[in-house]
Amino acid sequence: MEMVLTAVFEEVSESEGGGYVAYVEELPGAISEGDTLGEARENLRDAISLLLEANRELARHLL
């Protein structure tokens, strides 16, 4: 079974500092940002990996 995640990218106005905010709707805590859309996408991939690894470690300690 393949998990499908919804990545959301929102452009930040120049008056707010510019760049992009990125998050995954199905993974609370998976949020990142970047100066460009590509950077925000790469940073979000890293955030997802870190979050999933942290959740796996927590689950190991609870079992």
Residue, then its C-alpha position, 0 to 999 in steps of 0.5 A: m500500500e502506497m501512502v500519498l501525501t499532499a505537499v502544500f507550497e505557499e508563496v510568501s509576499e516580498s513585504e513578509g520576507g519573500g520565499y516559500v512555506a511548505y508543509v504536508e497536510e497529513l503529517p503535523g510537524a512536517i513544515s519547512e521553507g525556502d527562498t525558492l520553490g525548489e529549495a522549499r521542496e528539498n527542505l520539505r523532503d528533509a523535514i519529512s524524513l526527520l519527522l518520520e525517523a523521530n516517530r519511528e524512534l519514539a515508537r521503538h521506545l514505547l514498545 
